[in-house]
Amino acid sequence: TFRSGAIRMLNNEYPLPIMVIAVDGGYTFGKLRQVIRHMRGAVYRIRIIGVLPPAHSRDELSGALKTAEEMVRKQVAIWRSNESSGTEHIPRSLQLPRT
């Protein structure tokens, strides 16, 4: 899900380059409490997929957000197609040290 309100507010004050980051796996949790309870066995993938130039107008920002969304959707589709075809190894669990 893409929510652009915060990005628009931030860009109005500080027009900075936009880092596009793809995250896959967060859809399995709806609330923070679920993340804590069900972390074991969870798989997350994160990748920086690009940096877009600063947007200096509403139209530029709207275009940048559409571009970013398309980039993220393509990356997630690649991850999921590789997973279903068996060409990408995804660890099913990560053992974290106890503190």
VMD Tcl script that draws the C-alpha trace (Angstrom):
set ca {
  {0.00 0.00 0.00}
  {1.32 3.41 -0.91}
  {0.50 6.35 1.33}
  {1.83 9.63 0.01}
  {0.47 12.22 2.45}
  {3.54 12.30 4.69}
  {5.87 12.44 1.69}
  {3.93 15.39 0.28}
  {4.08 17.27 3.59}
  {7.81 16.60 4.00}
  {8.57 17.57 0.41}
  {6.78 20.92 0.83}
  {9.24 21.87 3.59}
  {12.37 20.01 2.44}
  {12.54 19.06 -1.25}
  {15.16 16.31 -1.02}
  {16.00 13.37 -3.31}
  {13.53 10.51 -2.93}
  {15.03 7.13 -2.00}
  {12.90 4.31 -3.36}
  {12.94 1.23 -1.11}
  {11.09 -2.02 -1.80}
  {9.92 -3.99 1.24}
  {8.21 -7.35 1.02}
  {6.83 -9.38 3.90}
  {5.19 -6.72 6.04}
  {1.76 -7.60 4.68}
  {1.68 -10.59 7.03}
  {1.29 -8.36 10.06}
  {-1.49 -5.87 10.67}
  {-0.40 -4.55 14.05}
  {2.84 -4.13 15.99}
  {1.71 -6.72 18.53}
  {1.45 -9.32 15.74}
  {5.01 -8.52 14.64}
  {6.34 -9.20 18.12}
  {4.35 -12.43 18.58}
  {4.95 -13.93 15.16}
  {8.50 -12.81 14.32}
  {9.87 -16.36 14.29}
  {9.76 -17.66 10.74}
  {8.90 -14.29 9.23}
  {10.67 -13.38 6.01}
  {11.32 -9.79 5.03}
  {13.12 -8.57 1.94}
  {14.34 -5.01 1.66}
  {16.19 -3.39 -1.23}
  {17.08 0.17 -2.15}
  {16.08 0.28 -5.80}
  {16.69 3.87 -6.75}
  {17.05 7.52 -5.90}
  {14.85 10.04 -7.69}
  {15.71 13.74 -7.97}
  {14.01 16.26 -5.67}
  {10.54 17.33 -6.76}
  {10.05 21.09 -6.93}
  {6.35 21.15 -7.80}
  {3.21 19.20 -7.07}
  {3.22 17.70 -10.56}
  {6.87 16.64 -10.27}
  {6.18 15.00 -6.92}
  {3.12 13.22 -8.25}
  {5.17 11.88 -11.17}
  {8.00 10.81 -8.86}
  {5.58 8.95 -6.59}
  {4.05 7.12 -9.56}
  {7.53 6.17 -10.76}
  {8.53 5.00 -7.28}
  {5.38 2.90 -6.92}
  {5.99 1.26 -10.30}
  {9.63 0.50 -9.36}
  {8.55 -1.09 -6.07}
  {5.79 -3.15 -7.67}
  {8.24 -4.49 -10.28}
  {10.79 -5.44 -7.61}
  {8.21 -7.24 -5.46}
  {6.92 -9.07 -8.55}
  {10.47 -10.23 -9.32}
  {10.96 -11.47 -5.76}
  {7.67 -13.35 -5.76}
  {8.14 -14.89 -9.21}
  {11.64 -16.08 -8.24}
  {10.24 -17.53 -5.03}
  {7.51 -19.47 -6.83}
  {9.90 -20.74 -9.51}
  {12.44 -21.87 -6.94}
  {15.29 -19.77 -8.35}
  {15.86 -17.77 -5.19}
  {16.79 -19.23 -1.83}
  {14.85 -17.60 0.97}
  {15.75 -18.68 4.50}
  {12.65 -19.77 6.38}
  {13.95 -18.80 9.79}
  {16.61 -16.66 11.35}
  {17.96 -17.59 14.74}
  {18.57 -14.44 16.74}
  {20.91 -14.54 19.74}
  {19.17 -14.32 23.09}
  {20.13 -11.34 25.20}
}
mol new
graphics top color blue
foreach p $ca { graphics top sphere $p radius 0.5 }
foreach p [lrange $ca 0 end-1] q [lrange $ca 1 end] { graphics top cylinder $p $q radius 0.2 }
display resetview
